Amino acid sequence: MSVETVASLGASRPRAAGAAPAGASKFGLAAAVAWRNLWRNRRRTWLAVGGVAFATALVQFSMSMQVGGYAAQIEAATDFFVGHVQIQRSDYVEQARFEQTINGVTSLVRSLEVRPDIRSVAPRVEAFALASVDERSFGVQVLGMDAARERRTVGFLKRINAGRMATGPDEVVLGSALARNLGAGLGDEVVVLGAGKEGGVAALAASVSGILNSGIAELDRSLMLAPINAVQGAFGLGDEAHTLVVRSADPLAGAELVGALNTELPQGAKARNWDAVLPDLRQGIELDRLGSVFLYGIIIVVVTFSVVNTFIMTVFERTREFGLLRAIGMRPGAIIGMVQLEAFCIWLLGVGVALALMVPIIVWLSSYGLYLGEEISQIETNMFLPDRIHPRLSWAVSLTAPAIMLGGVQLAALAPALRIRRLQPVAALRAQE
Amino acid sequence: MLLKLLQLSIRNILRHRRRNGVMLAAIVVAVAAVVLMSSLIRGMQEDLAETAVASLLGHVKVLAPGYRDDPGIQRSFALAEDWASEVDEGAVAGWAARVRVPAVIMSERGTRGVQFVGVNPAQEGISFLGGAKIVGEFLRDGADGRILVGRALAEQLETKVGRRLVIITQGADGLSREAGFRIAGLYEAQGENLEKAFAFTGVDALQRLLGAPAFTELSIRLHEEPALAPMKERLAARLTDLDVLDWRELAPQAAAMFLFADAAIFIWFLIMMGALVFGLVNTLVTSVMERVRELGMLRALGMRPSSVVLQVVLEAGILMLMGVAVGVALAGAVIYWLADGIDLSLWAEGVETFGMSTVLRPVALAEDVLLIVAMSLALGVAASLYPAWRAVKVRLLEALGR
């Protein structure tokens, strides 16, 4: 843009700004001028746009990956064993004791199952006992399960990879390492001895109907599954259970469901969301999120510095032009406003490039998933890391990075432009271009 | 000649202090963040290894064949008195020979499954047990027939120091053994999982109960990780009929996390430098373009194109060098400030699941810092190539005519 057109601008005659039709608003004109100014130094503009696009695209991509990854982790972890929501007696939550059971389980389960926000409920009895085969004995955690309800609620019984789930009172399923340690195979006889309610002896003789291989060494070493009625009978329990595992209709609305349940449940019973049942998973996610916030912060700071630099150079080179605009009566505020508009255009282009690049990639990956390699899923933790992450695109995620970047870019343009207020028109006009 | 060019480059940088100052700040932030992050990742790695090694593993462990699939006193071995002197070669920090068997532990209020471990307390300086906080008393020696249980397990069993616990396990003859043990003390460990998993007694006492004067495991701690591979070889050669395994094989989860950390440092570097490079190229190109006339003049006076390139590359190199120096110093200051570690106890269960302790201490490794410095300088030079090419492309007459 030549000095003449700029001068005509200052005199408020929009004739020269070809992009703006006559009678266009002042703002439209200013925007048109700012847009034109950008292309006076294409390389510089594109480099600044590139920085903004890089930061926005990277932050947006990794945030989408995080949202998708966390969702997959939570779904895998809850579907594995613990369910979305667990109901237990509140003193059982604090310190699990065998006699702290929920009574009237059959009717409670039925009343919960008809709720629209609950898909299914599975009651469990949890006892500790000594399992023996011949002369070998090991301590086991006995889980009494209602197989049909259990299958509707979580995927745990799919992990029985030899034989089948116990169906009668004289059948049990053993964890794979436990079966190996006991030297027991399918069809072998196991004797279970434990302490029942009120100190009675609980005894159970059963044959092995299946072997469970959960992939979690601790469980495979110690778990024994049996039908809930058999365990209740052997351990002297009536219509009681220690835990009700709930699959909710909307896993993300767990907090509301828990709140509603806690006002309706019988005295002493307490509902907890998955994040209270699996604090390690919640904390792992929080820590990961914290690390990323640090990363995003640094990226945005570094890119903002680049934008500051762009505007330092712009303002420096246009000292003469700004002096002229001042001399013909344009107020410093209007000039700063024009520079802010230029910054806004850079942001707009940067975010546009970022979205144009990233949205298709994220949409594609959200259906195909990003394969992270087998090693990831072989890390056996309670974290349930998926080996394939499906990023998720959401408005919140798509707007966060651009919004923060907008703040950074406008501030970056403001700092150097504030000099314009102190500009002496006469001295500035003499400045060499 | 080079000195002259260097002088020229420095002057060019000083001509635009504000602009180059901002660029410098960007480099400082990026470099400091990468160095700081790499030190935190290294700290995490070291912690993972240390936690794994200290959890009764040691760097190397010797087991009877088949013990891992079927743990018990049947899979045990006798240890020659002089085994250590033959393989040591100054690499061994300490070792412990133990008996470890699965057992059922019972109080009057509860029953649990545990790993029952017979130890010689004098040897356990190599494991977490040696430094664990004890309520009550530690075991006196290998003949001590009392039991030491974790605090969390004691809570589950609703028992306390001085009370008795009953242990049921399998003897060497395959028959069940049942014996009472008085609680000498309760130990506290990193994480409740450890406290619930292990109960300890004197190794001689346990051997007597099981009826076998043998060990099920030999755990060896080394002074340093690099001595691991040769030590494994020497042990395998000496103890031919036994399994010799290192901590990576025994704790594959910690070992895998360990490997990911290396990649994480590199990814951090790439991201930071990616963010930096746009600003760097921008600054350098501007610096070249506003000197078109000057560069034309220098060329007219006989400066060779290679010198023009060198001048621009030097300018980028100096800017980067200063940024890297300040960035590393800044990271150093932050690392020094964090030397006592970052308290992660708010996320205790989360970090323990990953096999880490709740205090994360940064560990700055000279080779990491050198690598980051070298890669940053290389990037600075790479970023200056396009501006340098622009500078060479300047046409003499055109430039002078401006």
Contacts between the chains, C-beta under 8 A, distances in Angstrom:
chain1	res1	chain2	res2	distance
A	43	B	285	6.1
A	44	B	282	5.9
A	44	B	285	7.4
A	44	B	286	6.6
A	47	B	278	5.2
A	47	B	279	7.7
A	47	B	281	5.9
A	47	B	282	4.2
A	47	B	285	7.5
A	48	B	278	7.2
A	48	B	282	6.7
A	50	B	278	4.8
A	51	B	275	6.9
A	51	B	278	3.5
A	51	B	279	6.1
A	51	B	282	7.9
A	54	B	274	5.8
A	54	B	275	6.1
A	54	B	278	6.5
A	55	B	275	5.9
A	58	B	271	6.5
A	58	B	274	7.5
A	58	B	275	7.9
A	95	B	155	7.1
A	95	B	156	7.8
A	96	B	156	7.8
A	97	B	110	7.8
A	128	B	110	7.0
A	128	B	111	4.8
A	128	B	112	6.4
A	128	B	113	7.9
A	129	B	111	7.1
A	130	B	104	5.2
A	130	B	111	7.0
A	130	B	168	6.6
A	132	B	176	7.9
A	135	B	170	6.9
A	135	B	174	5.1
A	135	B	175	5.4
A	135	B	176	6.1
A	136	B	170	5.9
A	136	B	174	7.6
A	137	B	104	6.6
A	137	B	168	6.0
A	137	B	169	7.8
A	137	B	170	6.8
A	137	B	176	5.6
A	138	B	102	5.9
A	138	B	104	6.9
A	138	B	113	6.4
A	139	B	102	7.8
A	139	B	103	7.5
A	139	B	104	3.9
A	139	B	105	7.5
A	139	B	111	6.5
A	139	B	112	6.1
A	139	B	113	2.8
A	139	B	114	7.5
A	140	B	113	6.9
A	141	B	113	7.8
A	180	B	69	6.1
A	180	B	70	6.4
A	181	B	70	6.4
A	181	B	71	7.2
A	181	B	72	7.8
A	181	B	102	6.6
A	194	B	111	6.8
A	195	B	111	6.5
A	221	B	113	7.9
A	222	B	113	5.6
A	279	B	349	4.6
A	279	B	350	7.3
A	280	B	349	3.9
A	280	B	350	4.9
A	280	B	352	7.1
A	280	B	353	4.1
A	281	B	350	7.5
A	281	B	353	7.9
A	282	B	350	7.3
A	283	B	346	7.7
A	283	B	347	3.8
A	283	B	348	7.4
A	283	B	349	5.7
A	283	B	350	2.7
A	283	B	351	7.4
A	284	B	347	7.6
A	284	B	350	4.2
A	284	B	351	8.0
A	284	B	353	6.4
A	284	B	354	7.0
A	285	B	350	7.9
A	286	B	347	6.1
A	286	B	350	7.0
A	287	B	344	7.3
A	287	B	347	5.2
A	287	B	350	5.7
A	287	B	351	7.0
A	294	B	33	8.0
A	294	B	37	8.0
A	295	B	37	8.0
A	295	B	268	7.3
A	295	B	271	7.1
A	298	B	29	6.4
A	298	B	30	7.2
A	298	B	33	4.4
A	298	B	272	6.9
A	299	B	271	6.5
A	299	B	272	7.3
A	299	B	275	4.8
A	301	B	26	7.9
A	301	B	29	5.6
A	302	B	26	5.1
A	302	B	29	5.6
A	302	B	30	5.0
A	302	B	272	6.7
A	302	B	275	4.3
A	302	B	276	5.6
A	302	B	279	7.5
A	303	B	275	5.2
A	303	B	278	7.2
A	303	B	279	7.4
A	305	B	22	5.6
A	305	B	23	7.3
A	305	B	25	5.7
A	305	B	26	3.5
A	305	B	29	7.1
A	305	B	279	6.2
A	306	B	26	6.2
A	306	B	275	7.8
A	306	B	276	7.6
A	306	B	278	5.4
A	306	B	279	2.7
A	306	B	280	8.0
A	306	B	282	6.4
A	307	B	279	7.9
A	308	B	22	5.2
A	309	B	19	5.7
A	309	B	22	4.8
A	309	B	23	5.8
A	309	B	26	7.6
A	309	B	279	5.5
A	309	B	282	6.5
A	309	B	283	5.7
A	310	B	279	7.8
A	310	B	282	6.1
A	312	B	18	5.6
A	312	B	19	4.9
A	312	B	22	6.3
A	313	B	19	6.1
A	313	B	282	7.7
A	313	B	283	7.7
A	313	B	286	5.0
A	316	B	16	7.9
A	316	B	19	7.5
A	317	B	290	7.6
A	375	B	256	5.7
A	375	B	259	7.4
A	375	B	260	7.9
A	378	B	252	7.4
A	378	B	256	6.8
A	379	B	252	8.0
A	379	B	253	5.4
A	379	B	256	4.8
A	379	B	257	6.7
A	380	B	252	7.6
A	380	B	253	5.6
A	381	B	253	6.1
A	381	B	353	5.5
A	381	B	354	6.6
A	382	B	353	5.2
A	383	B	353	6.4
A	383	B	354	7.4
